C-alpha cells in the first residue's frame, strides 16, 4: 500500500498578534515502481474487461499502443500527481465522461489547507477571476490570470484539456470541468506547491500584477465545486407584467429527495396554469445531470404527446422506455431552454429529447453532452496498491431518439457567447437574448 511520511516544521512570528505560519518544509508520499505497475495493470484489465464500450471512439490498436507507452513511463518512484499524469491520458481517450481517475481521499489530507484559492471561468479563452474560495479575494473579479507559479496559464489549460474525460471528447464539457474543478485539477496534476504566485492583468487593462495568494482549504473548495450534491433550491419566478415564468433547475441530483422535486414541479405548473402564463424560461445552465426519476417528471410537463425517455428498458429505469404519460397540468405555451457546456449525463438525455421532438427553443452554447452516456451501478474501484480511484461506465444509456449524431453536442437554436466585455458589464446575455425572443424583437434572430 502507499506510504505517507510527513515532516512538518512550525515557523512562529515574532508578533504574537499575527497568526502562526505553518509550512510543509519536506514531505514524501511516494509510490514504488512495483506498486504503480500493479495498479496500472489492474486499471487496464478493469477497463478492457468491464467497460461497456472502451473502443467506441478510439480503436483497440491505438489503445494497446497507448497502454504500452504509458506503462513504459513508470521508471522510478513517483509522487501521486506524477502517477496521475500517467493514467489520465488513457481515461481521457475513451470519450466517456463517467470514466476517470481521481486522487484517493488521503491525498487531500496531506495539505488540506493548500488549494488554489481563486474561482475562475474561461471566457474567450482567457482565464477570468470570478470569485474566491476564501472569505476575501486578493485578485479583483474580472482580472485575467496569465501565470501561476511562473507557468503560463494557456499551457496549464492545454494540459488539462488533454487529461479530462468527456463524452465524445466534448470540448464544451471539458472547459466546464476546468472552470468548475480548477483547484482540484491543479493539485491532482501539479501537486501542492509551497506557495501560489499569480501574475494577472487587471480588469479591462493591460497592467500586469504579480501577487502571492493565501491558499484555500479543501473544505471551502469542495463546498462550491460539489454544491449540486447539497440539494440547491429549485426556483420559480414570475417577473412582473411579463406573462412569463422563469424556472431554474440547477441539477437533477435529488436522488434521496425525488418527492421534493416532484412537489416543486406540481406546485409550479399548477401556478403557471392558474396564472395563464404563456412563456416559460427553463434555465438548465450548470446542470450536469443526476437522477432520471427527476428528469422524467419534468418531461411529462413539457412534452406535446407521450414519448419514451429511454431507447431501451434499462434495469430499474425499464418503465421509462414506455411513453411517459403527460402530466395533468402540462405546459402548452412557449418554452425557452437555457443551456451551456455544463450539460451532462441525464441532462443530456433530457435536452436531447426536447430537441428531437422540437419542444421549445434552445438558447445558449452547445451542450456538454449528447443523447447517450455510459454509467451504471458499482462503477468505482480503488486501485489496490496506490489507492487511486477509477470510475468507469458499465452500461450505455441512450435517450429514445433516432438519427442524432452521438459525437455532436445538442446545438442551440439561438447561439449565445459571453464575451469578456459582457462579463465585466455584468450582463446575462443568455437571458437578454431570451427576452428579445419573447418580445419579438427582430434582431433576436
C-alpha positions in Angstrom: 0.0 0.0 0.0 1.0 3.6 -0.4 3.3 5.1 2.2 2.7 8.5 3.7 5.5 10.3 5.6 5.1 14.0 6.5 7.7 16.1 8.3 6.3 19.5 9.5 8.1 22.5 11.0 6.4 25.4 12.5 7.7 28.9 12.0 6.5 31.3 14.7 6.1 35.0 14.0 7.7 37.5 16.5 4.4 39.4 16.7 2.1 37.2 18.8 -0.9 39.0 17.3 0.0 37.5 13.9 -1.2 34.0 13.0 1.2 31.1 13.0 2.7 30.5 9.6 2.8 26.7 9.1 4.7 25.5 6.1 5.3 22.0 4.8 9.1 22.0 4.5 9.6 18.4 3.5 7.3 15.6 2.5 7.4 12.2 1.0 4.4 10.5 -0.5 6.0 8.1 -2.9 4.7 5.1 -4.9 7.2 2.4 -5.8 7.6 1.1 -9.4 6.1 -2.2 -8.4 3.1 -0.6 -6.8 2.4 1.6 -9.8 2.9 -1.3 -12.3 0.5 -3.5 -10.4 -2.2 -0.7 -10.3 -1.6 0.2 -13.9 -2.3 -3.4 -14.9 -5.3 -3.5 -12.6 -6.7 -0.4 -14.3 -6.0 -1.8 -17.8 -7.7 -5.1 -17.1 -10.7 -3.4 -15.5 -11.2 -1.2 -18.5 -10.7 -3.9 -21.0 -13.0 -6.4 -19.3 -15.6 -4.3 -17.6 -16.1 -1.0 -19.5 -19.1 -1.2 -21.7 -17.6 0.4 -24.8 -13.9 1.0 -24.4 -13.3 1.2 -28.2 -16.3 3.3 -29.2 -14.2 6.4 -30.1 -10.6 5.0 -30.1 -9.5 1.8 -31.7 -8.1 -1.2 -29.8 -4.9 -0.8 -31.8 -4.4 2.8 -30.6 -5.3 1.8 -27.1 -2.9 -1.1 -27.0 -0.1 1.3 -28.1 -1.2 4.0 -25.5 -1.3 1.4 -22.7 2.2 0.3 -23.5 3.6 3.8 -23.9 2.2 5.0 -20.6 3.3 1.8 -18.8 6.8 2.4 -20.1 6.9 5.8 -18.3 6.9 4.0 -14.9 10.6 4.0 -14.4 11.1 5.4 -10.9 9.3 6.1 -7.7 6.7 8.8 -8.1 4.6 11.2 -6.2 0.8 10.8 -6.6 0.4 13.6 -9.1 3.1 12.1 -11.3 1.4 8.7 -11.4 -1.9 10.5 -12.0 -0.4 12.2 -15.1 0.4 8.7 -16.5 -3.1 7.4 -16.0 -5.3 10.2 -17.1 -4.3 10.3 -20.8 -5.8 6.8 -21.0 -9.2 7.6 -19.4 -9.5 10.8 -21.4 -9.0 8.9 -24.7 -12.1 6.8 -24.0 -14.6 9.6 -24.7 -16.7 8.8 -21.6 -17.5 11.5 -19.0 -18.1 8.8 -16.4 -14.7 7.2 -16.8 -11.9 9.0 -15.0 -9.1 8.7 -12.4 -9.4 10.5 -9.1 -7.0 11.1 -6.2 -7.5 9.0 -3.1 -9.1 10.8 -0.1 -5.8 10.6 1.8 -4.2 12.8 -0.8 -6.3 15.7 0.1 -5.4 15.4 3.8 -1.7 16.0 3.1 -2.2 19.7 2.7 -5.9 20.2 3.2 -5.4 23.9 3.5 -3.3 24.4 0.4 -5.5 24.6 -2.7 -5.6 27.3 -5.4 -8.0 29.9 -3.9 -9.5 31.7 -6.9 -12.7 30.8 -8.7 -12.3 31.1 -12.5 -14.2 31.0 -15.8 -12.9 30.5 -19.3 -14.1 33.4 -21.4 -12.8 33.9 -24.9 -10.0 31.5 -23.9 -9.0 33.9 -21.1 -9.0 32.5 -17.5 -11.0 35.2 -15.8 -11.3 35.6 -12.0 -15.0 35.3 -10.8 -14.5 35.0 -7.1 -12.6 33.3 -4.3 -12.9 30.2 -2.1 -11.7 32.3 0.8 -13.7 34.9 2.7 -11.8 37.7 1.0 -10.5 38.0 -2.5 -6.9 39.1 -3.3 -7.3 39.4 -7.0 -10.1 41.7 -8.4 -13.0 40.0 -10.1 -12.6 40.3 -13.8 -8.8 40.0 -13.8 -7.2 37.7 -16.4 -4.8 35.2 -14.9 -1.7 35.0 -17.0 0.7 32.8 -15.0 0.5 30.5 -12.0 3.9 29.9 -10.3 5.7 31.2 -13.5 3.8 28.7 -15.7 1.7 30.3 -18.5 -2.0 29.7 -17.9 -2.6 28.7 -21.6 -0.1 25.8 -21.1 -1.9 24.7 -17.9 -5.3 24.8 -19.7 -3.9 22.9 -22.7 -2.5 20.1 -20.4 -5.8 19.9 -18.5 -7.8 19.6 -21.7 -5.8 16.6 -22.8 -6.5 14.8 -19.5 -10.2 15.5 -18.7 -12.8 12.9 -19.6 -15.9 13.9 -21.7 -18.5 12.1 -23.8 -17.2 12.0 -27.4 -14.3 14.3 -26.3 -16.8 17.2 -26.0 -14.7 20.4 -25.6 -17.6 22.3 -24.0 -17.8 19.9 -21.2 -14.1 19.7 -20.8 -13.9 23.5 -20.4 -16.7 23.5 -17.9 -14.8 21.0 -15.7 -11.6 23.1 -15.9 -13.6 26.0 -14.6 -15.6 24.1 -12.0 -12.8 22.0 -10.6 -9.7 24.1 -11.2 -8.2 23.9 -7.7 -8.7 20.1 -7.6 -7.4 19.6 -11.2 -4.4 21.7 -10.4 -3.5 19.8 -7.2 -4.0 16.5 -9.0 -1.8 17.4 -11.9 0.9 19.5 -10.3 0.8 18.6 -6.6 0.7 21.0 -3.7 3.2 23.9 -4.2 4.7 25.6 -1.2 3.2 28.9 -2.4 0.9 30.3 -5.0 2.1 33.2 -7.1 -0.1 34.5 -9.8 0.5 37.1 -12.5 -2.6 38.7 -13.8 -3.9 41.6 -15.9 -6.3 44.0 -14.0 -9.9 44.0 -15.3 -10.1 45.7 -18.7 -6.5 46.8 -18.5 -3.1 45.6 -19.7 -1.4 46.3 -16.4 0.4 43.2 -15.1 0.5 42.4 -11.4 2.1 39.5 -9.5 1.0 38.6 -6.0 1.3 35.8 -3.5 -2.1 34.2 -2.7 -3.4 32.9 0.5 -4.4 29.3 -0.3 -7.9 27.9 0.2 -9.0 24.9 2.3 -10.1 21.6 0.8 -13.4 22.0 2.6 -14.1 25.5 1.2 -13.3 24.4 -2.3 -15.4 21.3 -2.2 -18.4 23.3 -0.8 -18.5 25.2 -4.1 -17.3 22.6 -6.5 -19.9 20.0 -5.3 -22.7 22.3 -4.4 -25.1 20.5 -6.7 -24.8 17.5 -4.3 -26.2 19.7 -1.5 -29.7 19.9 -2.9 -29.6 23.5 -4.2 -33.1 25.1 -4.2 -35.3 24.9 -7.2 -36.9 28.2 -8.0 -39.8 29.6 -10.0 -40.0 33.3 -10.6 -42.8 35.3 -12.1 -41.4 38.7 -13.4 -44.0 41.4 -13.1 -46.0 42.2 -16.2 -44.1 39.7 -18.4 -46.6 36.9 -18.7 -43.5 34.7 -18.3 -42.3 32.2 -15.7 -38.6 31.5 -15.1 -37.9 28.0 -13.7 -34.3 27.3 -12.6 -33.3 23.6 -12.4 -29.6 23.7 -11.4 -29.3 19.9 -11.2 -31.2 16.7 -11.2 -29.2 15.4 -8.3 -32.1 14.8 -5.9 -31.8 11.0 -5.6 -33.0 11.0 -2.0 -35.4 13.9 -2.5 -37.4 12.9 -5.5 -40.6 13.8 -3.8 -39.4 17.3 -3.1 -38.5 17.6 -6.8 -41.9 16.3 -7.9 -43.8 18.5 -5.5 -41.9 21.5 -6.8 -43.0 20.7 -10.3 -46.6 20.1 -9.3 -46.9 23.4 -7.5 -45.0 25.3 -10.2 -47.0 24.1 -13.1 -50.3 24.5 -11.2 -49.4 28.1 -10.6 -48.4 28.6 -14.2 -51.8 27.2 -15.3 -53.6 29.3 -12.7 -51.9 32.5 -13.8 -52.3 31.6 -17.5 -48.6 32.1 -18.1 -47.8 31.9 -21.8 -44.0 31.8 -21.8 -41.7 29.5 -19.7 -37.9 30.0 -19.5 -36.3 26.8 -18.3 -32.8 27.6 -17.0 -30.7 24.5 -17.2 -27.3 26.2 -17.0 -24.8 24.4 -14.8 -27.0 21.3 -14.7 -24.6 18.4 -15.2 -27.1 15.6 -14.7 -28.4 13.5 -11.9 -31.5 11.3 -11.4 -33.8 10.3 -14.3 -36.5 9.9 -11.7 -36.4 13.7 -11.6 -35.9 14.5 -15.3 -38.7 12.2 -16.5 -41.5 14.1 -14.4 -40.2 17.4 -15.9 -40.5 15.9 -19.4 -44.1 14.9 -18.6 -45.0 18.6 -18.1 -43.4 19.7 -21.3 -44.0 17.0 -23.9 -46.6 17.6 -26.6 -47.6 13.9 -26.6 -46.5 10.9 -24.6 -43.0 9.9 -25.7 -40.5 7.4 -24.2 -37.5 8.7 -22.3 -35.0 5.8 -22.8 -34.3 3.9 -26.0 -34.3 0.6 -24.1 -35.6 -0.8 -20.8 -32.5 -0.2 -18.6 -32.8 -2.1 -15.3 -34.6 0.0 -12.7 -35.4 2.6 -15.3 -37.2 0.0 -17.5 -40.6 1.8 -17.3 -39.0 4.9 -19.0 -38.7 3.0 -22.2 -42.5 3.3 -22.5 -44.2 6.5 -23.5 -44.3 8.9 -20.5 -47.9 9.9 -19.6 -48.4 13.7 -19.9 -48.8 15.5 -16.6 -52.3 16.8 -15.8 -51.2 20.4 -15.9 -48.7 20.1 -18.7 -47.4 23.3 -20.2 -48.9 24.3 -23.6 -47.2 27.7 -24.1 -43.9 28.9 -25.5 -40.8 27.2 -24.0 -37.3 28.6 -24.0 -34.4 26.5 -22.7 -31.1 28.0 -21.5 -28.2 25.5 -22.0 -24.4 25.6 -21.6 -21.4 23.3 -21.7 -22.0 22.0 -18.2 -24.9 19.9 -19.5 -24.0 16.3 -19.0 -25.4 12.8 -18.3 -29.2 12.8 -17.5 -29.4 16.4 -18.6 -28.0 15.3 -22.0 -30.8 12.7 -22.3 -33.5 15.2 -21.3 -32.2 18.0 -23.5 -31.8 15.7 -26.5 -35.5 14.6 -26.2 -36.7 18.2 -26.2 -34.5 18.9 -29.2 -35.6 15.8 -31.1 -39.3 16.4 -30.5 -39.0 20.1 -31.2 -40.2 21.0 -27.7 -39.1 24.6 -27.1 -36.2 26.6 -28.4 -32.7 26.4 -27.1 -30.7 29.5 -26.2 -27.0 29.4 -25.2 -23.9 27.4 -26.1 -23.6 23.8 -27.4 -24.2 21.3 -24.6 -21.5 19.3 -22.9 -23.4 16.0 -23.7 -25.1 14.1 -26.4 -28.2 11.9 -26.3 -26.2 9.0 -24.8 -23.8 8.3 -22.0 -22.2 5.5 -20.0 -22.8 4.9 -16.3 -24.3 2.2 -14.2 -24.0 0.8 -10.7 -20.8 -0.4 -9.0 -18.7 1.6 -11.3 -16.0 2.8 -8.8 -12.9 0.9 -7.6 -9.8 1.8 -5.6 -6.5 0.6 -7.2 -5.1 -1.8 -4.7 -1.6 -0.5 -4.1 -1.8 3.3 -4.5 -5.5 3.9 -3.6 -6.1 5.8 -6.8 -9.8 5.8 -7.6 -11.1 4.6 -11.0 -14.6 5.3 -12.1 -16.0 3.8 -15.3 -19.1 3.1 -17.3 -20.5 -0.4 -17.3 -23.8 0.4 -19.2 -24.8 2.7 -22.0 -27.9 4.8 -21.5 -29.4 6.4 -24.6 -32.4 8.7 -25.0 -35.2 7.5 -27.2 -34.2 9.3 -30.4 -33.2 8.3 -33.8 -30.9 9.9 -36.4 -29.0 12.1 -33.9 -25.2 12.1 -34.0 -23.7 10.7 -30.8 -20.5 12.6 -31.4 -22.2 16.0 -31.6 -23.5 18.2 -28.7 -27.0 19.5 -28.6 -26.8 22.7 -30.5 -28.7 25.8 -29.6 -31.4 27.3 -31.9 -30.1 30.7 -30.9 -26.3 30.6 -30.1 -25.0 32.9 -27.4 -21.4 33.5 -26.4 -20.4 35.5 -23.4 -17.6 38.0 -24.2 -15.1 39.4 -21.8 -16.7 42.8 -22.1 -20.1 41.2 -21.3 -18.7 39.7 -18.1 -17.2 43.0 -17.0 -20.5 44.7 -17.5 -22.3 42.0 -15.6 -24.6 41.2 -18.5 -26.6 37.9 -18.6 -26.6 37.6 -22.4 -28.4 34.3 -22.2 -31.4 35.9 -20.5 -31.1 39.1 -22.6 -31.4 37.0 -25.8 -34.4 35.1 -24.4 -36.3 38.3 -23.5 -35.6 39.6 -27.0 -37.2 36.5 -28.5 -40.2 36.7 -26.2 -40.7 40.3 -27.0 -40.4 39.6 -30.7 -37.6 41.9 -31.5 -36.2 41.5 -35.0 -32.6 41.5 -34.0 -33.2 38.5 -31.7 -32.7 36.2 -34.8 
